[in-house]
Amino acid sequence: MRLCFASNNAHKLDEIRPLLPATVELVGLADIGCHQELPETQDTLAGNARQKAQYVWDHFGVACFADDTGLEVTALAGAPGVYSARYAGPQRRAEDNMAKLLHELQGHPDRSAHFRTVVALVLPGGVVHEFAGAVPGRITEQQRGQGGFGYDPVFQPTEGDGRTFAEMSLSEKNGLSHRSRAVAGLVAFLRSA
């Protein structure tokens, strides 16, 4: 089965590829000739994931799944949430986003947070399925680690050994991450279909 992941983020593709069944040929947006920015105008993670996957199906006719992920920080009433990628502005720079987050949490005693991912799958005929995953953790006082992407250097999962996602190998992160949990639901569905 040829399945498009609605992303040009090589890190996301590398994270997801080993999680999928061998019967799935995973392709990215560039592989199907989609070079435009996908719409993300919804106010929920699920809405954005559905919107992106539906756009690919409607314009390219390829079975597709898309994700949207948000970092939800307790002390910030769930922010940055659906605006995680553009928290510090439309330039979507991870360094800027982390700097803003660390500044806003400076001196705050409650650093609890969780990552949440929603994956929307659009199959031929326009049928949509959704899968979700979350991982609790905390925001560190400073960036740690060189791996991962996005907020990984400041997110320490509760279930881990005290390291941030950026201090883990890809396989270690995949064992815990919100995205891998959402993709596990997708994989289970694809295997049963």
C-alpha positions as a Python dict, from the first residue, in 0.01 Angstrom:
ca = {
    (1, 'M'): (0, 0, 0),
    (2, 'R'): (134, 343, -94),
    (3, 'L'): (60, 590, 180),
    (4, 'C'): (159, 954, 199),
    (5, 'F'): (255, 1117, 526),
    (6, 'A'): (152, 1481, 485),
    (7, 'S'): (486, 1623, 589),
    (8, 'N'): (812, 1744, 439),
    (9, 'N'): (976, 1715, 781),
    (10, 'A'): (1249, 1454, 730),
    (11, 'H'): (1274, 1401, 1108),
    (12, 'K'): (906, 1304, 1129),
    (13, 'L'): (936, 1071, 828),
    (14, 'D'): (1240, 903, 986),
    (15, 'E'): (1052, 863, 1316),
    (16, 'I'): (745, 707, 1157),
    (17, 'R'): (894, 488, 882),
    (18, 'P'): (1023, 211, 1117),
    (19, 'L'): (687, 198, 1295),
    (20, 'L'): (483, 108, 987),
    (21, 'P'): (422, -245, 854),
    (22, 'A'): (656, -358, 576),
    (23, 'T'): (355, -368, 341),
    (24, 'V'): (329, 12, 354),
    (25, 'E'): (539, 223, 119),
    (26, 'L'): (567, 554, 301),
    (27, 'V'): (612, 865, 87),
    (28, 'G'): (634, 1230, 179),
    (29, 'L'): (470, 1531, 19),
    (30, 'A'): (762, 1598, -218),
    (31, 'D'): (734, 1240, -346),
    (32, 'I'): (380, 1305, -472),
    (33, 'G'): (465, 1647, -616),
    (34, 'C'): (313, 1851, -336),
    (35, 'H'): (541, 2147, -268),
    (36, 'Q'): (290, 2396, -131),
    (37, 'E'): (227, 2473, 234),
    (38, 'L'): (-65, 2265, 362),
    (39, 'P'): (-350, 2452, 530),
    (40, 'E'): (-353, 2451, 910),
    (41, 'T'): (-632, 2689, 999),
    (42, 'Q'): (-829, 2485, 1252),
    (43, 'D'): (-830, 2556, 1624),
    (44, 'T'): (-776, 2194, 1733),
    (45, 'L'): (-504, 1937, 1671),
    (46, 'A'): (-762, 1695, 1526),
    (47, 'G'): (-901, 1965, 1297),
    (48, 'N'): (-557, 2049, 1158),
    (49, 'A'): (-466, 1683, 1105),
    (50, 'R'): (-793, 1619, 919),
    (51, 'Q'): (-756, 1935, 712),
    (52, 'K'): (-405, 1845, 593),
    (53, 'A'): (-486, 1482, 511),
    (54, 'Q'): (-807, 1580, 331),
    (55, 'Y'): (-619, 1843, 128),
    (56, 'V'): (-374, 1580, 0),
    (57, 'W'): (-656, 1341, -88),
    (58, 'D'): (-860, 1612, -262),
    (59, 'H'): (-570, 1756, -464),
    (60, 'F'): (-348, 1451, -529),
    (61, 'G'): (-578, 1149, -493),
    (62, 'V'): (-332, 968, -265),
    (63, 'A'): (-426, 785, 55),
    (64, 'C'): (-274, 1001, 323),
    (65, 'F'): (-229, 1055, 691),
    (66, 'A'): (-136, 1377, 864),
    (67, 'D'): (-56, 1462, 1220),
    (68, 'D'): (-72, 1766, 1437),
    (69, 'T'): (111, 1781, 1764),
    (70, 'G'): (88, 2022, 2051),
    (71, 'L'): (285, 2077, 2366),
    (72, 'E'): (37, 2158, 2641),
    (73, 'V'): (188, 2321, 2951),
    (74, 'T'): (-19, 2318, 3270),
    (75, 'A'): (109, 2652, 3405),
    (76, 'L'): (25, 2819, 3073),
    (77, 'A'): (-335, 2691, 3067),
    (78, 'G'): (-251, 2441, 2792),
    (79, 'A'): (-47, 2677, 2574),
    (80, 'P'): (119, 2664, 2332),
    (81, 'G'): (-111, 2374, 2228),
    (82, 'V'): (-233, 2392, 1870),
    (83, 'Y'): (2, 2690, 1815),
    (84, 'S'): (317, 2503, 1925),
    (85, 'A'): (501, 2531, 1591),
    (86, 'R'): (441, 2906, 1568),
    (87, 'Y'): (445, 2991, 1938),
    (88, 'A'): (711, 3262, 1901),
    (89, 'G'): (590, 3378, 1559),
    (90, 'P'): (520, 3274, 1201),
    (91, 'Q'): (885, 3189, 1131),
    (92, 'R'): (830, 2856, 1316),
    (93, 'R'): (1181, 2840, 1463),
    (94, 'A'): (1226, 2580, 1735),
    (95, 'E'): (1495, 2787, 1909),
    (96, 'D'): (1262, 3087, 1932),
    (97, 'N'): (973, 2873, 2057),
    (98, 'M'): (1185, 2711, 2329),
    (99, 'A'): (1331, 3046, 2436),
    (100, 'K'): (981, 3193, 2474),
    (101, 'L'): (858, 2888, 2665),
    (102, 'L'): (1153, 2887, 2906),
    (103, 'H'): (1114, 3261, 2962),
    (104, 'E'): (743, 3228, 3041),
    (105, 'L'): (808, 2944, 3288),
    (106, 'Q'): (1102, 3114, 3459),
    (107, 'G'): (1064, 3068, 3834),
    (108, 'H'): (733, 2883, 3800),
    (109, 'P'): (707, 2583, 4035),
    (110, 'D'): (471, 2379, 3815),
    (111, 'R'): (656, 2268, 3504),
    (112, 'S'): (424, 1978, 3417),
    (113, 'A'): (326, 1939, 3053),
    (114, 'H'): (231, 1680, 2800),
    (115, 'F'): (277, 1628, 2429),
    (116, 'R'): (-34, 1527, 2239),
    (117, 'T'): (-55, 1405, 1877),
    (118, 'V'): (-360, 1339, 1662),
    (119, 'V'): (-320, 1145, 1337),
    (120, 'A'): (-592, 1162, 1071),
    (121, 'L'): (-597, 900, 795),
    (122, 'V'): (-791, 964, 473),
    (123, 'L'): (-848, 657, 256),
    (124, 'P'): (-998, 623, -92),
    (125, 'G'): (-1357, 733, -86),
    (126, 'G'): (-1273, 1008, 162),
    (127, 'V'): (-1319, 789, 470),
    (128, 'V'): (-1142, 948, 770),
    (129, 'H'): (-1004, 768, 1075),
    (130, 'E'): (-837, 938, 1374),
    (131, 'F'): (-581, 812, 1625),
    (132, 'A'): (-439, 995, 1927),
    (133, 'G'): (-142, 961, 2158),
    (134, 'A'): (-9, 1155, 2455),
    (135, 'V'): (291, 1147, 2684),
    (136, 'P'): (317, 1331, 3018),
    (137, 'G'): (632, 1502, 3133),
    (138, 'R'): (782, 1828, 3244),
    (139, 'I'): (962, 2125, 3096),
    (140, 'T'): (1329, 2140, 3198),
    (141, 'E'): (1501, 2458, 3319),
    (142, 'Q'): (1727, 2464, 3012),
    (143, 'Q'): (1782, 2285, 2684),
    (144, 'R'): (1953, 1946, 2704),
    (145, 'G'): (2060, 1716, 2421),
    (146, 'Q'): (2133, 1740, 2051),
    (147, 'G'): (1881, 1495, 1903),
    (148, 'G'): (1518, 1520, 1806),
    (149, 'F'): (1348, 1838, 1691),
    (150, 'G'): (1100, 2099, 1805),
    (151, 'Y'): (1066, 2111, 2184),
    (152, 'D'): (1257, 1784, 2240),
    (153, 'P'): (1553, 1954, 2420),
    (154, 'V'): (1322, 2092, 2692),
    (155, 'F'): (1074, 1804, 2731),
    (156, 'Q'): (1151, 1535, 2988),
    (157, 'P'): (897, 1251, 2975),
    (158, 'T'): (769, 1123, 3309),
    (159, 'E'): (812, 760, 3203),
    (160, 'G'): (1177, 798, 3108),
    (161, 'D'): (1499, 796, 3305),
    (162, 'G'): (1535, 1172, 3349),
    (163, 'R'): (1663, 1248, 2999),
    (164, 'T'): (1491, 1482, 2756),
    (165, 'F'): (1367, 1351, 2421),
    (166, 'A'): (1670, 1524, 2265),
    (167, 'E'): (1905, 1316, 2482),
    (168, 'M'): (1751, 988, 2361),
    (169, 'S'): (1817, 785, 2051),
    (170, 'L'): (1540, 774, 1792),
    (171, 'S'): (1442, 422, 1898),
    (172, 'E'): (1431, 523, 2266),
    (173, 'K'): (1214, 823, 2186),
    (174, 'N'): (987, 609, 1968),
    (175, 'G'): (935, 378, 2266),
    (176, 'L'): (779, 663, 2464),
    (177, 'S'): (660, 936, 2232),
    (178, 'H'): (316, 1079, 2173),
    (179, 'R'): (361, 1043, 1797),
    (180, 'S'): (457, 675, 1822),
    (181, 'R'): (148, 612, 2038),
    (182, 'A'): (-80, 777, 1783),
    (183, 'V'): (93, 594, 1500),
    (184, 'A'): (52, 265, 1691),
    (185, 'G'): (-325, 312, 1655),
    (186, 'L'): (-280, 381, 1284),
    (187, 'V'): (-58, 73, 1243),
    (188, 'A'): (-306, -152, 1427),
    (189, 'F'): (-580, -23, 1199),
    (190, 'L'): (-373, -80, 881),
    (191, 'R'): (-286, -435, 989),
    (192, 'S'): (-651, -519, 1055),
    (193, 'A'): (-785, -360, 735),
}
